[in-house]
Amino acid sequence: MSNQQEKDTFAKITELATERFNLYRLAASQHLTPIQLQRLHEIDNLLPAMWDQHRRDVASKQWGRRDNAAPRDRRDDRDMP
């Protein structure tokens, strides 16, 4: 994952969050149209996946890809002899 892709993902998150904020602000003073309400639901469905992608991008950059890593032994320390 390149730094530019990470920035693009975060820029899209920011854009969607701003659009959602503006729709909520509009909803405080008037009823949203069906199209506006549909868009609000679309944004609410997109943002969690976008944040997940961003977190994965940051973790991949910080910790590297673990595709080739050996599986970790998940035994509890109490199980050790």
N, C-alpha and C positions, 0 to 999 in steps of 0.2 A: 504494500500500500504506500503510495507516494504521499509526501507532505501536501502536495497540491490537491489530491483526492480527499485527504482528510479535511483540508480547508473548505473544499467544495461541499462536502457533506455538512460541515458545521454551518456554512453560509446558507444552505438550504433549510437547515433546522431553524436558523434565525429568521429567515424569510417566512417560513410557515408559522412560527410562533408569533411573529408580528402581525401576520394576517389574521391569525386566530384572536389575538388581543383586540384588533380593530373590529372584528365581528362581535366579540363580547361587548365592547364599548358601544357599538351600534345597537346591540340588543338591549342595552340598559335604557335607551331612549325611545326605542320603537320595536315593533315586531319584525323579526327577520323574514324575508321572503323565503319561499320553499327552496329556491336556488341557493340563497345564502346559508340556510340551515343545512342543506345537503353538503355544501362546501365545508362548513364547520365540522360536520361528522367525518368528512374525508380527511381533514387535517388531523382530527383527534385520532383517527386510525393510522395515519402515516407517521406521526411524530414518535411513537414508541419504537417502531422499527428503525427509524432514522437514528434515534439515540442509541439503540443497540448496535447499529452499524458503526457509529462514531466511537463507542466504547471499544468495540473489537479492533477498529483501526488504531486507536491509541495504544491498546494493550499489545497489539502485534508490533507496533513500532517500538514500544518500550522494551518488551520482553522477547521479541523475535517470534518467528513461527515455530510452533512446537510439533510440526508434522513428523519430524524425524526423531523426536525425543523418545527415550525409552519409557515404557509405562511405569508409573510410580507405584511403589508398594504401599498400599493404603491400609496396611494393618495398624492397629492401635499399638502404642508403645507398651501397653500392658501385655500384649501377645508376644512380645520379644522374650527370648529365653534369658 
